[in-house]
Amino acid sequence: MNAALPLTAPAETRRLLPEALLRSFDTPGPRYTSYPTADRFSDDFGPVNVIRALLQRVRHTREHAQEPLSVYVHIPFCESVCYYCACNKVITKHHDRAAEYLDALESEIGLVASVLGAGQPVSQLHFGGGSPTFLSDAELARVFDTLQRAFRITADAEVSIEVDPRTVTPARLAHLRQLGFNRISFGVQDFDAQVQKAVHRVQPLESVRVLMQAARELGFASINADLIYGLPRQTPESFATTVQQIGELKPDRIALYAYAHLPQRFKPQRRIDAAELPPASQRVAMLGGAIAGFLDRGYCYVGMDHFALEDDALAIAKREGRLHRNFQGYSTQPDCDLIGLGVSAIGRIGGSFYQNAKALPEYYETLRRGQLPVVRGLLSSPDDLVRRDVIMALMCQGRVEFEAIERAHPICMREYFADEIERLAPLAQAGLVELEPGAVQVTEAGWYLVRAVAMTFDRHLKRNPAPERFSRIV
Ligand code: SF4
C-alpha cells in the first residue's frame, strides 16, 4: 500500500477514482475510530465496570512497564450554533456557566486519579467540543492545572486543541501555547461567504489567515484545518476556490469531511434549506476535485478524509506503516488507554469502552453523588478483539496479513472469515482490494474508500445495519 501513495496528478486521481466508482459508494458507513463503534454501547455498562477496568490497568502496570495514557477533555459550550452541527454541545452566551462545569470536571478528574493513582504518564492530551476556547484563558489554565496535578503530562506529549477561529485572537493562541498546547486544529469548513451564511458560521478568510500565521510563529508543531463538503450553496466551483485558498494557507494537515444531512437526528440541521444542498453528483465532483487539488499542492493522502504535507509526522508515519487510529482519527502514537473526561466523552481501558452522560444535568448529578458519570459502554468479546485487529490493520496499513492475526488470536483466518472473504469479491472486482492467498491488500483506489472494505468485517453491522446513523463514505 505504501508504495502506491502518494498520488501526484489530478488526472491520475480521476483515472483511479472515476465518478461512477465514487457514486457507487455514496452510502453511509462507520468511521471506525473504534471497533466496535460507539453506537453499539449498551446501558448495562456503567461506573462499576469502568472502575473494574481501571483497577485491572493498575494491576497490569504494576507487573509490566507503565504504558502512557491518552486523555480527552470535552468542553461542550458554543456561543452560537452552526446549522450543520452534529456534535454534543450546549449553545449559550452565558460564560458564567463554565464555572459549574469546571467544578464537575475537577470532581471527575479527582475520581479517576483516586483509582489510578496520581501521576500516571499522559502522552496525548486533546481538548475538543463544543468549543474548548469558549473557556477564558484563566479557565483553560485552571483545567490544565487540575490535569497536571492528577496526571504527569510527559515532556514529548502531543497536546492538542480544537479552535473555533471566531473565538480566539493571536494573543489567545499565545496563551494556549504557553499552557503547553503544541497542536492546533482550526474549524474552517468553507471560505465562501454564501455558504458561511447558509450554515450560520461567518469567519472571513483573512481572520483565519492571521490566526494560522500566528500559530506558525508561535511554534505549534502541527496546524490542522477542517473542511466540509456537501454543505448548502456549495458548488464544485466554489469549493475548488476554498481548496485553493486553504492550499495557500498551507496548514500541515487537512481533514475533509462529508456533510451528512440528518435533520431528524440533529436539530440544528433543520435550519438548513434542503433545496440548497448540492446533489450527489456535485458532492462527488467536490470530493474528486478536493483530492486532486490537495495532492497537486503537495499534500499526501493519509487515509479516511485526512491529508498531510509530505514532511508532517502523520505523512511520515503513513509512509513507514506506523499509523494508528483512535477516537480523534489517525495518530502517530501507538494505541493506548484513553480516559474520556467531560459530558458525553468516550474512553477506552483495555477492551472496555465507555461513554459519559450526554446531558449536563445528569453529568452534574452523578458527580455530586460521588460517582463516575458513565452511562453506557461495552466489554469487547474475543470476536470483537479479532475483528478490531483486522479492521484497524485495514484502516491504518491498508493490508491485513492473515499470519499476523493468527499469531495474536487462536483462529484460522480463512475459516473464521470465510463469509467475509467471499463478500470481498465484488470489491476486488471493483478494483478496491486484491485477495492474496495469505492477505487482503487494499489497492491505491481502495484506500480512498477503505471503510467500505472494513465494513465487510464488521459483525455488528451485518446483524443490524441501521445505516443512516453514520456519515457518508463519499
Ligand atoms: S460545529 Fe462546532 S462550533 Fe459549531 S455549534 Fe457545533 S460544536 Fe459548536
Residues whose N, C-alpha, C, O or C-beta is under 5 A from the ligand:
A	BS01	SF4	C78 S80 V81 C82 C85 C87 K89 G129 G130 S131 D164
